[in-house]
Amino acid sequence: MDGMGPLLYEGKAKKIFAAARPDQVVHYFKDDATAFNAEKRGTILDKGVVNNRMSERMFRLLEEHGIHTHFIERISEREMLTKKVTIVPVEVVVRNVVAGSLAKRLGLSVGTAIQPAIVEFYYKDDSLGDPLVNDDHLRLLNVATPAVLRELRESAQRVNAVLKPFMADRKMQLVDFKLEFGVYHNKMLLADEISPDTCRLWDMSTGESMDKDRFRQDMGKIEEAYQEVLKRVWG
Ligand code: TMP
């Protein structure tokens, strides 16, 4: 790696720097944690290291299964080199089990299995609080065409088909997760990160949360949970 260029963008959990090539960027994973649209803030010690290493594992695994991602290489404990994509401002959430906002919105019991998995779209806009939207809303907003949304939905289901059994083999139930996609040279790539910040993972023997819910809900042992997830995905 020829070193990092200027800071291009700073998000809640990552900083993005220019790379040597104009069509690549370096992601720097921070320990900063936020929840509830940044109303709650804190730090999770070494979260950046865990999320970087876990994302590397997830992206390599998905590439092995023919899913194209922005990942190029992990270049240090907290830095990842990726293709520079233009992010589609849609958060794609896949759900295998009722939890979180779905339980609240529809009054369903947490832990209820969802089969087949469902996909939801959220419009990525902090000032609006990332609202749940449907295909028509996204077309109205000129965010994505029906064909693009079909592609995102299919990719998300394919990611789930790889990750759900992978986690189960490691005694973790993949409850739900959030994906982001971006365009690179006219191709749609899976982007952002896949980590305990963006997934719900429940220990299969105890049912305990092993993800950011421990921070959101002040459950304690946050760092331990992140380290345990990392150990299981690489172990
Ligand atoms: P939700 O139940 O709060 O809608 O979250 C669904 C999944 O999406 C869960 O695995 C956590 C993840 N997520 C993010 O990655 N970023 C977010 O801003 C939110 C709200 C959820």
Boltz pocket constraint, residues with backbone or C-beta under 6 A from the ligand:
constraints:
  - pocket:
      binder: B
      contacts: [[A, 93], [A, 94], [A, 99], [A, 100], [A, 101], [A, 102], [A, 130], [A, 176], [A, 177], [A, 178], [A, 197], [A, 198], [A, 199], [A, 200]]
      max_distance: 6.0
